[in-house]
Amino acid sequence: MIYATVHLTVTNPETFATYAQKAGPALQKWGAKPVAMSTEPTRLDGEGPLPGRVVLLSFPDREAALGWINDPALAEVHALRHASGEISTILIG
């Protein structure tokens, strides 16, 4: 098992709503699952602005995570996520 964090501040709610409908099937295609999500993340240490939403994703392995993010068939879904606001996705491991 490997994990990724998604840090997102939504600035376009309509686009995010469309993305949210497609995100689940896109993740399932690569065996990924959301493990935890918060719309009120709390800083424990450090500085800088907090995102409006943080999601922890699990993937079966590194190859699945890289497959998900690089899958040409999911380009539209990834574009919707990016058009939703400020986004950063970090692979852990």
Secondary structure, 3 states (H helix, E strand, C coil): CEEEEEEEEECCHHHHHHHHHHHHHHHHHCCCEEEEEECCCCCCCCCCCCCCEEEEEEECCHHHHHHHHHCHHHHHHHHHHHHHEEEEEEEEC
